Amino acid sequence: MNEVLKKYLPERAIEPCLVLIKDNGVHLKIVNERVTRHGDYRRLPNGLHHITVNSSLNKYRFLITLVHEIAHLVAFEKYGRQILPHGIEWKRTFQYLMLPFIRPEIFPSKLLPLLANHFKNPKASSDTDAKLSIALKQFDSHNKDNSYIFELPIGSVFRIYNGKLFKKGNKRVKRYECIEIATGKVYIFQPNAEVELITD
């Protein structure tokens, strides 16, 4: 496992992650990219704890995702299965487990203030924290020629990962209303959603 994790984690995070995995009886599976999620946690019928993390994530996002999923396991074990998946028990557990990793030996210094701010009240996905998400994407090895929604002019037509076309509309408080071209339905997009610009 040590050799495998060397490919996916910052060097100084490997040993503490191995301890978390071993102490919590985690069966970790590194899987091909899924567009809709970075990772997930399931308790199997035989009682084993199964965690998957996308292999395509950069090492900093991989670390955050792995600890995020272990926090689900620890919170469910400590507080019971009736808690909300991303409720206060999970948030506190995630903060506690992540704290030892938020150090300059593990994360680049420019990410540390963003991480400190994010972990004051962690969200269900780091992608909903636009500043942190954009900062983390700078470390992706497969930078695509995509644009972020917030960069596009209003009225631009863009394509998302599943091929559907949308037209960018007005900004609500933080997110953007966009109309699906084929159906006329209005959808709400995060400002940091990555899309392919078709026309502006």
QUIQUIGI-V688366 format. One record per run of one state. SS is the DSSP state (~ for helix, > for strand, _ for the rest). FROM is the first residue (numbers start at 1). TO is the last residue. If there is no record, write none. Layout:
SS | FROM | TO
SS | FROM | TO
This chain:
_ | 1 | 1
~ | 2 | 6
_ | 7 | 10
~ | 11 | 23
_ | 24 | 25
> | 26 | 31
_ | 32 | 33
> | 34 | 34
_ | 35 | 36
> | 37 | 37
_ | 38 | 38
> | 39 | 43
_ | 44 | 48
> | 49 | 54
_ | 55 | 58
~ | 59 | 79
_ | 80 | 87
~ | 88 | 99
_ | 100 | 108
~ | 109 | 118
_ | 119 | 125
~ | 126 | 128
_ | 129 | 129
~ | 130 | 137
_ | 138 | 146
> | 147 | 148
~ | 149 | 151
_ | 152 | 156
> | 157 | 159
_ | 160 | 164
> | 165 | 171
_ | 172 | 175
> | 176 | 180
_ | 181 | 185
> | 186 | 189
_ | 190 | 193
> | 194 | 199
_ | 200 | 200
